[in-house]
């Protein structure tokens, strides 16, 4: 058997890469078209539902759409919440986890840090740190401190450690209070 030249090997590699690229592109096109078809079907169902229910004197259509959207926002958190060792998560903690996974919590934390801290930067890092610690607190049913120092500089607060929020309990109470538009400290554990 004759040895292949470098040019032959590179040509085979190029053909293989092109075939893989074409296959992936074809699959992506198929999935996109299937998604467009399914979205069109779903949109038709919603329009039909609206046409059939819009003549009612009550707000049935709006209520049903609100419930559908609410249920959809719960979906991203389901795998985390359904883990067998997380069955203890209830009430406001469940709402907070759902808000973490659907993006509402991240937006709120980012805005709170932006508002309460002196342009110290690192809002995204602080938001991720708070979110990780909050999930840990909910998971372990404890209150976790959000103060963190650099390991090589004891006494100096790390830039990702928020100055405004002291612990996860404070975060939970303020988030739920913001959501409800009132003081909810006695309801959030």
C-alpha positions as CSV (number, residue, x, y, z in Angstrom):
1,X,0.0,0.0,0.0
2,X,1.4,3.3,-1.1
3,X,1.8,6.1,1.5
4,X,-0.3,9.2,1.0
5,X,1.2,12.5,0.4
6,X,0.5,15.5,2.6
7,X,-1.6,17.0,-0.2
8,X,-3.7,13.9,-0.4
9,X,-4.3,13.8,3.4
10,X,-5.2,17.5,3.5
11,X,-7.6,17.0,0.5
12,X,-9.3,14.1,2.3
13,X,-9.5,16.1,5.5
14,X,-11.1,19.0,3.5
15,X,-13.6,16.6,1.9
16,X,-14.5,15.2,5.4
17,X,-14.8,18.6,6.9
18,X,-17.1,19.7,4.1
19,X,-19.3,16.6,4.4
20,X,-19.6,17.2,8.2
21,X,-20.4,20.9,7.6
22,X,-23.0,20.1,5.0
23,X,-24.6,17.5,7.3
24,X,-24.8,19.9,10.2
25,X,-26.1,22.6,8.0
26,X,-28.8,20.3,6.6
27,X,-29.8,19.2,10.0
28,X,-30.0,22.8,11.2
29,X,-32.1,23.7,8.2
30,X,-34.5,20.8,8.8
31,X,-34.9,21.7,12.5
32,X,-35.4,25.4,11.6
33,X,-38.2,24.5,9.1
34,X,-39.8,22.0,11.5
35,X,-39.7,24.7,14.3
36,X,-41.3,27.2,11.9
37,X,-44.0,24.7,10.9
38,X,-44.7,23.8,14.6
39,X,-44.8,27.5,15.5
40,X,-47.2,28.2,12.7
41,X,-49.4,25.4,14.0
42,X,-49.3,26.7,17.6
43,X,-50.0,30.2,16.4
44,X,-53.0,29.0,14.5
45,X,-54.3,27.2,17.6
46,X,-53.9,30.4,19.7
47,X,-55.7,32.4,17.0
48,X,-58.5,29.9,16.8
49,X,-58.8,29.9,20.6
50,X,-59.0,33.7,20.5
51,X,-61.6,33.7,17.8
52,X,-63.7,31.2,19.6
53,X,-63.4,32.9,23.0
54,X,-63.2,36.7,22.2
55,X,-66.9,37.2,22.2
56,X,-67.3,36.2,25.8
57,X,-68.0,39.0,28.3
58,X,-65.3,37.9,30.7
59,X,-61.5,37.9,30.5
60,X,-61.3,34.2,29.9
61,X,-58.8,34.5,26.9
62,X,-56.5,36.9,28.8
63,X,-56.6,34.6,31.9
64,X,-55.8,31.5,29.9
65,X,-52.9,33.3,28.0
66,X,-51.5,34.5,31.3
67,X,-51.6,31.0,32.8
68,X,-49.9,29.5,29.7
69,X,-47.1,32.1,29.9
70,X,-46.7,31.5,33.6
71,X,-46.4,27.8,33.1
72,X,-43.9,28.3,30.3
73,X,-41.8,30.5,32.7
74,X,-41.7,27.5,35.1
75,X,-40.1,25.1,32.6
76,X,-36.4,26.1,32.8
77,X,-36.4,25.5,36.6
78,X,-38.1,22.0,36.4
79,X,-34.9,19.9,36.2
80,X,-33.3,21.6,39.1
81,X,-36.4,21.5,41.2
82,X,-37.3,17.9,40.3
83,X,-34.0,16.4,41.5
84,X,-34.9,13.8,44.1
85,X,-32.9,15.6,46.8
86,X,-34.5,18.9,46.2
87,X,-38.1,18.0,46.9
88,X,-38.0,20.2,50.0
89,X,-38.1,23.4,48.0
90,X,-41.5,25.1,48.6
91,X,-43.4,28.3,48.3
92,X,-41.3,31.4,47.8
93,X,-38.0,29.5,47.4
94,X,-39.6,27.7,44.5
95,X,-40.7,31.0,43.0
96,X,-37.1,32.4,43.4
97,X,-35.6,29.3,41.7
98,X,-38.1,29.7,38.8
99,X,-37.1,33.4,38.6
100,X,-33.4,32.5,38.5
101,X,-33.9,30.1,35.6
102,X,-36.2,32.3,33.6
103,X,-34.0,35.4,33.9
104,X,-36.2,37.7,36.1
105,X,-34.0,37.3,39.2
106,X,-30.7,38.0,37.3
107,X,-32.3,41.2,35.9
108,X,-33.4,42.3,39.3
109,X,-30.1,41.6,41.0
110,X,-28.2,43.4,38.3
111,X,-30.4,46.5,38.6
112,X,-30.2,46.4,42.5
113,X,-26.4,46.3,42.4
114,X,-26.3,49.0,39.8
115,X,-28.6,51.2,42.0
116,X,-27.1,50.5,45.4
117,X,-23.4,50.2,44.8
118,X,-21.0,52.9,43.8
119,X,-20.2,52.0,40.2
120,X,-17.7,49.5,41.5
121,X,-18.1,47.4,38.3
122,X,-18.4,43.7,38.2
123,X,-22.2,43.7,38.2
124,X,-22.4,40.5,36.1
125,X,-19.8,38.7,38.4
126,X,-21.7,39.8,41.5
127,X,-25.0,38.7,40.0
128,X,-23.5,35.2,39.2
129,X,-22.0,35.0,42.7
130,X,-25.3,35.9,44.4
131,X,-27.2,33.5,42.2
132,X,-24.9,30.6,43.0
133,X,-24.9,31.3,46.7
134,X,-28.7,31.7,46.7
135,X,-29.2,28.3,45.0
136,X,-26.8,26.8,47.6
137,X,-28.8,28.4,50.4
138,X,-32.2,27.2,49.0
139,X,-30.7,23.7,48.4
140,X,-29.3,23.5,52.0
141,X,-32.1,25.5,53.6
142,X,-29.5,27.8,55.3
143,X,-28.7,31.5,55.2
144,X,-25.4,32.0,53.4
145,X,-23.1,35.0,53.8
146,X,-22.4,36.9,50.6
147,X,-19.2,38.5,52.0
148,X,-16.1,37.0,50.4
149,X,-12.4,38.0,50.7
150,X,-9.5,37.4,48.4
151,X,-7.5,34.4,49.6
152,X,-4.2,36.1,49.1
153,X,-5.4,39.4,50.6
154,X,-7.2,38.7,53.9
155,X,-9.5,41.6,54.9
156,X,-10.0,42.9,51.4
157,X,-13.5,42.2,50.1
158,X,-13.5,40.5,46.7
159,X,-14.9,42.5,43.8
160,X,-17.5,39.9,43.1
161,X,-18.8,40.0,46.7
162,X,-21.7,42.5,46.8
163,X,-21.5,45.4,49.3
164,X,-25.2,46.0,49.4
165,X,-26.5,42.4,50.1
166,X,-25.1,40.9,53.3
167,X,-26.6,37.4,53.0
168,X,-29.0,35.2,51.0
169,X,-31.9,35.9,53.4
170,X,-31.7,39.6,52.7
171,X,-31.7,38.8,48.9
172,X,-34.7,36.6,49.2
173,X,-36.7,39.0,51.3
174,X,-35.9,42.0,49.1
175,X,-36.7,40.1,45.9
176,X,-40.0,38.8,47.1
177,X,-40.9,42.2,48.5
178,X,-40.1,43.8,45.2
179,X,-42.2,41.2,43.4
180,X,-45.2,41.7,45.7
181,X,-44.7,45.5,46.1
182,X,-44.7,45.3,49.9
183,X,-42.7,44.1,52.9
184,X,-42.7,40.3,52.8
185,X,-40.0,39.7,55.4
186,X,-42.3,37.8,57.7
187,X,-43.3,35.4,54.9
188,X,-39.9,34.5,53.5
189,X,-37.8,32.0,55.5
